[in-house]
Amino acid sequence: MKSSKKLKSNESAPLDPLYIIFEEQLYHFNDPDLDRKTFITKVVSEYLSFLRKRQLSVPPEMERYIVEELSLTVSQMLVKKIYGCFSIEEYRQKAPLEVKKKSRSRFKRLKQVSRLK
């Protein structure tokens, strides 16, 4: 019983906005010609946009380094997430509908939070 309570409390734990944006793009970005580089660039730019909406600024002299670091992080996330699939599209086709819906609801909540502040 304790493990089920622990699981339920972890389900409501806040997720990293980068991961939420990553999942949203992974499951719901409808571009048949999507390649890894484009995917990574899209996730990083949306994350930086999210930060700006939250009034968190990146110093211009550091932005290049931050983009490089975020790009590496997103690349690693993508490799781990789609492991065993040859493409993002193949992974999307195999992903359960429940997972896609859950990612969409998290992203909507993230968008609402960014509008509030």
C-alpha positions as CSV (number, residue, x, y, z in Angstrom):
1,M,0.0,0.0,0.0
2,K,2.8,2.4,0.8
3,S,4.2,2.1,-2.7
4,S,0.9,3.0,-4.3
5,K,0.6,6.2,-2.2
6,K,4.1,7.1,-3.0
7,L,3.4,6.6,-6.7
8,K,0.3,8.8,-6.5
9,S,2.3,11.6,-4.9
10,N,5.0,11.4,-7.5
11,E,2.4,11.7,-10.3
12,S,1.4,15.1,-9.1
13,A,5.0,16.3,-8.7
14,P,5.9,19.2,-11.1
15,L,7.9,18.2,-14.2
16,D,10.6,20.2,-15.8
17,P,9.3,22.6,-18.4
18,L,12.0,21.5,-20.8
19,Y,10.7,18.0,-20.6
20,I,7.1,19.0,-21.0
21,I,7.9,21.0,-24.1
22,F,10.1,18.1,-25.4
23,E,7.2,15.7,-25.0
24,E,4.7,18.1,-26.6
25,Q,6.9,18.4,-29.7
26,L,7.6,14.7,-29.8
27,Y,4.0,13.6,-29.7
28,H,2.1,16.5,-31.3
29,F,4.4,18.2,-33.9
30,N,3.0,17.3,-37.2
31,D,5.8,17.6,-39.7
32,P,6.4,14.5,-41.8
33,D,9.9,15.8,-42.8
34,L,11.0,16.3,-39.2
35,D,14.6,15.4,-38.6
36,R,16.5,15.4,-35.3
37,K,18.2,18.7,-35.8
38,T,14.9,20.5,-36.6
39,F,13.2,18.8,-33.6
40,I,16.0,19.8,-31.2
41,T,16.0,23.4,-32.5
42,K,12.2,23.6,-32.1
43,V,12.3,22.4,-28.5
44,V,15.1,24.7,-27.5
45,S,13.6,27.8,-29.1
46,E,10.2,27.0,-27.5
47,Y,11.8,26.5,-24.1
48,L,13.7,29.9,-24.4
49,S,10.4,31.5,-25.4
50,F,8.8,30.0,-22.3
51,L,11.6,31.4,-20.1
52,R,11.1,34.9,-21.7
53,K,7.3,34.7,-21.0
54,R,8.2,33.9,-17.4
55,Q,10.4,37.0,-17.4
56,L,13.6,35.0,-17.0
57,S,16.2,36.4,-19.4
58,V,19.3,34.9,-20.8
59,P,22.2,37.3,-21.0
60,P,23.0,37.8,-24.7
61,E,26.7,36.9,-24.3
62,M,25.7,33.6,-22.7
63,E,22.8,32.6,-25.0
64,R,25.0,30.7,-27.5
65,Y,26.4,28.5,-24.8
66,I,23.0,27.9,-23.2
67,V,21.5,27.0,-26.6
68,E,24.4,24.5,-27.1
69,E,23.9,23.0,-23.7
70,L,20.2,22.8,-24.1
71,S,20.6,21.2,-27.5
72,L,22.9,18.5,-26.1
73,T,20.4,17.8,-23.3
74,V,17.4,17.6,-25.7
75,S,19.5,15.3,-28.0
76,Q,20.2,13.0,-25.1
77,M,16.5,13.0,-24.1
78,L,15.5,12.1,-27.6
79,V,18.0,9.3,-27.9
80,K,16.8,7.8,-24.6
81,K,13.1,8.3,-25.4
82,I,13.1,6.8,-28.9
83,Y,15.6,4.0,-28.2
84,G,14.9,1.1,-30.5
85,C,13.1,3.2,-33.1
86,F,14.7,4.3,-36.3
87,S,13.0,7.7,-36.4
88,I,10.8,10.1,-34.5
89,E,7.9,9.2,-36.7
90,E,8.3,5.5,-35.9
91,Y,8.3,6.3,-32.2
92,R,5.2,8.4,-32.5
93,Q,3.3,5.6,-34.2
94,K,4.3,3.1,-31.4
95,A,3.6,5.5,-28.5
96,P,0.4,4.7,-26.6
97,L,-2.5,7.1,-27.0
98,E,-2.6,7.5,-23.2
99,V,0.9,8.8,-23.1
100,K,0.2,11.3,-25.9
101,K,-2.9,12.6,-24.1
102,K,-1.0,13.0,-20.8
103,S,1.7,15.0,-22.5
104,R,-0.8,17.2,-24.1
105,S,-2.5,18.0,-20.7
106,R,0.8,18.8,-19.1
107,F,1.7,21.1,-21.9
108,K,-1.6,22.9,-21.6
109,R,-1.0,23.4,-17.9
110,L,2.5,24.7,-18.6
111,K,1.0,27.2,-21.1
112,Q,-1.5,28.4,-18.5
113,V,1.2,28.9,-15.9
114,S,3.3,31.0,-18.3
115,R,0.3,33.2,-19.1
116,L,-0.5,33.9,-15.5
117,K,2.7,35.5,-14.6
